[in-house]
Amino acid sequence: MTWMHQHDVARWGERTMRMMRTVHEAARIVRTQYHMETSDECLTRPQRFLMMVLLHEGPQSVQDLARHMGLSNSTVSGIIDRLEAKGMVVRKRREDDRRSVTVELSDTHARDIRTCHSAIDKRIDDFVQSLSDTELEAFCDVVDKFSAFMRKEESTE
């Protein structure tokens, strides 16, 4: 219990502490694994997340990226600006509607990211595939419920 103080256990109770330790440890492991694979890129967490959304979902509008990331359009636009300056993403105007812009990985970085993350993604996919449909649904339901609760609390502050 290195990252929390003893008074937290008394205040929160064992069930809450177990959940907090579990969430913290899972996030730490995933963050560490992805960071080890992308440490030479010097990307922030939001930049890495945006890159992963583009890798898995393909070209996206700023609005779609903001929705995926749970951030405002202006925040995502700033993240895109910094990644574009590094040559990692490109903005492209759609041919059918020149007012509409999509963001996608640059060709070079798309190849690099696919190579870097394939081992980690495979480990995560292997875990997901090891779950029964019921376990996966329960896991996603609990995480979605927790995320919605935290977003609600965040918006009232």
N, C-alpha and C positions, 0 to 999 in steps of 0.2 A: 504494500500500500504506500508506495513512494510518492505518488503524485497527489495524494489527499491527506488531510490532517485527521487525527483521531476524532476531533470534535465533529467532523462531517459524518462519521459513522453514527454517533449518538443522535445527531440532528436528523439525518435522513433515514436511518433504519437499514437493516440488512438487505431487504429487497431492492431498495433504491440503490444502495451501494453496489450490489451485484450487477444491476443493469448498467450503472455508470462505469464500472470497471470493464464490463464486456464491450460496451460501445467504444470506450476510450482505447482499449487494447486492439479491437478490430480496426478502428480508424488509424491507429499508429502503425500497425503492420502493413496495411494497404498503402498508406502514405510513404512509409519507408521503402517498400518494394518499388513503387513507382518512382520515388525520388532517386533511388540507386540507379534506375534505368535511364533517367533523364537529367542527372546531376550536371552533365556538361552543358546543358541548354540554359541553365540559370533561369528557369521559369518559376513564376509564382504559382501557388496552388490554383487560383482561378484561371490562370493561363493554361496550365496543364489540363484542368477540367474542360475548358473550352475546346482544347485540341482533341481531347478524348471524345467529346460529343461529336465533333466533326468527323473523327475517325469512324465512329460507330454509326452515326446517323447520316453522314454525307453532307453536302452543301446545305446551309441553313440561312434563313434571314436573321437579321439582328433580333427581331421580335421572337422568333423561335428559339434562338440561343438563350435569350433572356428568360424565357419560360422554362427551358431545360435546366438552367442554372439557378433559377430563383432570384435573379438580380434584375435591376432596372435596365431599360434599353440604353440609357446613357452610360452606365457602368460597363456594360458589355461592349459598347462602342469604343470606350477607352481601352479595354483589354485588347480588342481587335486592332486598334491603332498601334499599340506596342508590339503585338505579334506581327503585324504587317511590316513595321519598321525593321524587324529582325528577319523578314523574308520567309516567315513560317506559314502565313495565311495570305490569301488574296481575296479582294472584293471583286465580284464580277457582276456586271449589269446583265439582267436576263434579256434574251433576244426578243421574247414576246411582249415584254413590258420594260422599257428602258428606265422607268422610274424605280423599278424594283431591283434591289441589290442582294446577292447571296454571298456568303462567306464560305470559303473552302480552304482546305490545306493546300499549300504549295506542293508541286509535284515532288520535289526533293524531300521535303519534310514528311510528306505522306508515306513515302517508302521507308524513311528512317524510323518513324513512329511505329509503323506496322511491324517492323523488325524488332524494335526495342520492346514493344508491349505484347508481342505474341506469346511469350513464355508466361508472363503474369496473367494475361487474359485467359490462357489455357488453364492455368491453375484455378482461377475463379470459376471458369466454365465447368471444369471437372467437379468442383465442389457443388455448383448448382445442379449439375446432372446427377449427383449422388443423392440429392434430396428427392423425396417422393413429391407428387403434386400437392398433397396436403401440407407437407412441411414447407414447401416453397411458398404456397399461398399464406400460411400462418406467418412465416418470416416477413414476407412483403407487407401483409396486413399490419403487423406490429410496427414495422419501421415506418410505413406510411402514416399510421396513427400518431406515432411519436413525432414525426416531422410536421404533421399538420398542427399538432398541439404546440410545438415550439414556434412555428411560424405565427400562430395566433397570438401567443404570448409576446413575440417579437414586435408584432404590429401594434400592440396596445401600449408599448413603452414609448 
